[in-house]
Amino acid sequence: GAVVSQHPSRVICKSGTSVKIECRSLDFQATTMFWYRQFPKQSLMLMATSNEGSKATYEQGVEKDKFLINHASLTLSTLTVTSAHPEDSSFYICSARAGYSTEAFFGQGTRLTVV
Amino acid sequence: AQSVTQPDIHITVSEGASLELRCNYSYGATPYLFWYVQSPGQGLQLLLKYFSGDTLVQGIKGFEAEFKRSQSSFNLRKPSVHWSDAAEYFCAVGAALDGNKLVFGAGTILRVKS
């Protein structure tokens, strides 16, 4: 099956710094990638949708200047949490979809802790 | 607005017993329906999906789900639960009209007692 790799799996950073999370499709070309956020004991909430070569579309309430998404190639999308604060601590998961496929494949997730 | 309801936050079953996890959805268009499983600290693994056709779909690990349009439900079932099935299960709905982005339910945590 299709594999999506997310890196790093865990990261701890100081408040005020920026953190970059990578999402790679290893064996297919991901024309669309999705970024989700999951708070403890809660469900996944879609943050944004990115199409290769285009600006990301953010869901209502998600600060696009704080959560920078780049999808510069068909196999890589990055999420940068800028000026991170403790309230940004969460589990971030990406998923990737090829072309007109109806199925998206999920990465392993990244546990971000801001101290 | 699209929404997915998983009414049971926690479910505990004995190993070997049958399992049913409930999922109801509200969606304006013809939905695609999914069940995912998540182990602690891990990403999501797709168990099964429904796009069209036969309303009873078979998935991995012995799971199945039945789409009932009249009840707007997509319940997940397994005839005999194994201890390794203990995890959190998410129902999700999406549609091509929405770019296939998914709306997730709140999840159901399954505990298996021996």
Interface residues (C-beta under 8 A of the other chain):
Chain A: Q6 T32 F34 Q42 S43 L44 M45 L46 T49 F91 I93 S95 R97 S101 T102 E103 A104 F105 F106 G107 Q108 G109 R111
Chain B: Y32 Y36 G41 Q42 G43 L44 Q45 L46 K49 F51 F90 G94 A96 G99 N100 K101 L102 V103 F104 G105 A106 G107
